[in-house]
Each structure stands twice: as C-alpha cells, then as structure tokens.
C-alpha cells in the first residue's frame, strides 16, 4: 500500500514552512494536495476496517470474498437538513470550509446561489436543499447561530462531466463502502423531491441514507444553470 506523503508535517505549516505553495494557499488545509490526501485516507480507513474483519480466504471462500469486495461501492455520506444522503466518492474533488458566496446579478433562482472562489477558480454554488425540497426543522432554526452547528457545515466541491459545482452540507460523515446488494428500494412514503432524486436507500447507524441518482441530479443542475 502506497504511503501518503504528509508534506504538511515536513515543509508545511506544521513543519519548516519551506513549501513554495504556502505563498499561494496560506494554510495547508487550503491546498489540493492536503484535500486529496484526506479523501484518500478516509477511503483507506474504510478498506482497512473491512479487511481486518475478514477471515483468511481459502478455496471457494476466497472467490466469494473476492466477488464481495468487487461488489463494494465507495460513497460519500453527508447531511442536508434532517436528510442523510450519499453520492459516489469518485465525484468528490474537495471538502472545504464555508466561504463567501457572491450572488449572480439578474438571476432569481432558488437552486443557483452564486459563485465562490476555490483556489483562484470561480465555482458555481447550488442549493441541494432547494432542489431536493428539504426544509429546515425548528431545531435547526434555533441552532443557526450555534457555533458547533456552524463548525459542522462544509462546502463540498464535486465534478461531473467536466463541470465543477459546490454545495453546502450541514454535516459530512466521510466515506463508506457498501455492497450494492445491500441497497434497498426507495420507500413510496418519500413524497418530497428527495424521493424523486433517490434511486436506492441504505441503512447506516440506525438511519436511512438516500443514494442520489447522480445522472438525474446533475442533469437537473445543468438545466438550472442554463
């Protein structure tokens, strides 16, 4: 297994600060190298957890376990409002802290919030809450000024068909590997828009997590941006 280069501990802010990229990014947490390493580490921890719990393969068992591993899908779990959702980890470019969003003039669109600066590039910010019809509960309204609540919020930057988009998640769990055979049909009780954009459901930590249909989701986003 390739070792992750923790350059931030050697030449970054936790090291001797000799990295030339510091003049551009100020802090290692703003650097794409740090973001990629964090995502890889999260994914690797999930793989290690699964591997540690498996017995030594032998004969037919080895083939079955190999098929089981191939059936695993890496998902990014996050929360918007009271809904836990998931997208394929492969779409993720970066997870960063909240930053200023500049509204686009002459655009009245609840889905398209505006643009933000991600390492010098202007990225479109959208509201998945508006698109999926997810409201804010009374409890969350009371917590809007709560420091801990704000600390949990993250900006997720995803890339699909060459298009980079950002959206806010109220909380990010990280990556999780789930067998496709564990996916369940979407309950008919899901009446709001999130049900329309969900193609399967998984159960995690006593919660139902909606697996978003990435094709439909980004097709709708493209129409909103047009």
N, C-alpha and C positions, 0 to 999 in steps of 0.2 A: 504494500500500500504506500503510495507516494505521500511523503511528509509535507504538511502545509508549512509554507515559509512564513513565519511570524515576523516579517520585516519590521513591523511597528515596534517590536520589543528590542530591535537591534539598531535601526537607523531612523526610527520614527520618534514620536513624542515620548515614548517610554524608553527610548534608547538614547543615542547621542545626537539625535535631531539632524543628522547629516544628509537625510534624503532630500534630493532636489525637488521632489513633488510637494514638499511641505509649503514651499512658497506659493504654490497654486491652491492647495487644498486646506492649508492652515492646520487641520487636525486629521489624523489617520482615519478617523471614522467617516470622513468625507471622501476618502479615496476609494476608487472602484476595486483596487487590489484587496483592501480590507473587507469590502462588501462581498466579493466573490469568495474569499476565504471563510467568512462567517457562514455563508449559504452552504458551502461545501462541508464545513464542519458539522452543521446541523444535520445535513443529509447523511454524513458518515456515521454520526452517533446513532441514528435510527438503524442503519445497516448493522452496526456492531451489536446493538441490543437484540436484534433478530437472530444474528449469528450465534451469540452466546447461549441462547435458549434452545438451539437445535442440537439433537444428538449427532454423533458421528455417522455420516452416511455410509451405507453398505448395501450392495446389490440393488434390489428393486427400490429400497428406501432412498438410495442416492438419486435415482432417476426421478422419483416422485418429488423429492425435495428440490431438485433442480427445476422441475416444472413449476413448483410452487413459487420459487424465487423469481422465475421469469414472469409469473402472474402478478407480481407486486407492482404497484403504481405509486410513484412519489407525488404527494400532494402537499400544498401549502395551505395550512388552516389559519383562518382569521375570522374575526367577529365584526359585524356591522350592526349597530343597534343590539337587538337581542338575538339575531340570527348568526349561527356559526356556519361558515361557508368554506369551500375549498376550490382551488384551481390547480392544474398541473404545475409542479415546481419548475418545469422547464421554461415556463413563461416568465419567471421572475428574473428581473435584471438587478434590482436593488431594493433594500428596505432602509429607509432613512427617517429622520425626524421630520416633524411637521415644519413647513416653511411657508413664506408668504405666497398667496395666490393672487395674481393680477387679473381682474375681470376683462373680458374682451368687449370693446365698445359696440353698441348697437346689436347686442345679442341677448335675447331673452330666452334662455334655455335652462331648465332646472337640472339637466344632466351635465351639460358642459359648464364647469365652474370658471375656467380661465386657463392661464398658463403660469408655470413656475420655472425657476432656474435650477437645473440639475447639473452641476459641474460645468457651467457655462453654456449648456444647451437648453433651449426653451421647450418644455414638455407640457402637453395638454393635460389638464386635471379634470377629472369627471367625478360625478357623484353616483356611485353604485347604489347608494341608499335611495336616491330619487328614481333611478332606473328600475330597481327591484321592488319599489313600493314599500320600503322598510321605514317605519316610523320610529320616533324616539319615545321610549317609555317615560313615565313620570319619574321613575327613579333616576334615569339618565339625565333628565332635565335638571333635577336637583343637583346632579354631580357635574354639570357642565363647567362649573368654576372650581371643581375639586382638583387639587394638584396631582393626586395619584391618577385620577382619570385621564388627565392631560398627558401624563407621562406614559400611559399605555398606548396612546394614539400614535400611529405610524403612517408614513406615506409609502405606499407600495408602487414601485415602478415596474411595469410589465411590458413585454414586447411580443407582438403578434403580427406575422406577415410584414415585418419591417417597420411597423408602426409602434412607437413608444407612447405609453399612456400612464398616467399616475392617478391613484385614487387613495382615499383615506380609509384606514381600518381602525376601529376603536380598540382593537386588541389583536396581536399576532401571536399564535401559539408556536409556529415554526413548521417544519416538515414532518410528514408522517407517511410511512409506507404501508399501503393497504392492498390486499389481494382483490383483484377485480371481481372474484367470485363472492366477496363479502358485500358488494354493492347491492342495495335493495331498491325496489321500485319507489317512485315518488308517491307519497300518500295523496289521495284525492282530496284530503281536508285542506291542503295548501291552496288557498283560493287567491292570495295576492300574487303579484307579478313574480316574486321569487320562485314560486312553483313553476311558472312558465319557463324560466331560465334554468331550472334544475333538471338534470337528466337521471340522477340517482341520489341515494341517501346512504350514508354510513353512520354507524353508532360509535361514539368515542367519548369516554369518560362520562357515560350516562346522558350524553347529549346526542341529538340528531344533527348531522352535518350535511348540508346540501352541496352536492358536487355540481358546480355550474357548467353549463354547456358552453364551452369556450367559442365554438363556431357561431352560435346564435348570439352570444353576448357581444362579441367583437363586431359582428355584422350590424347589430343594433347601434353600437357605439359609432361605427363608421357613418351610419345614416344620420346620427345626431350631430356629427362633426361636419357633414356635407353642407 
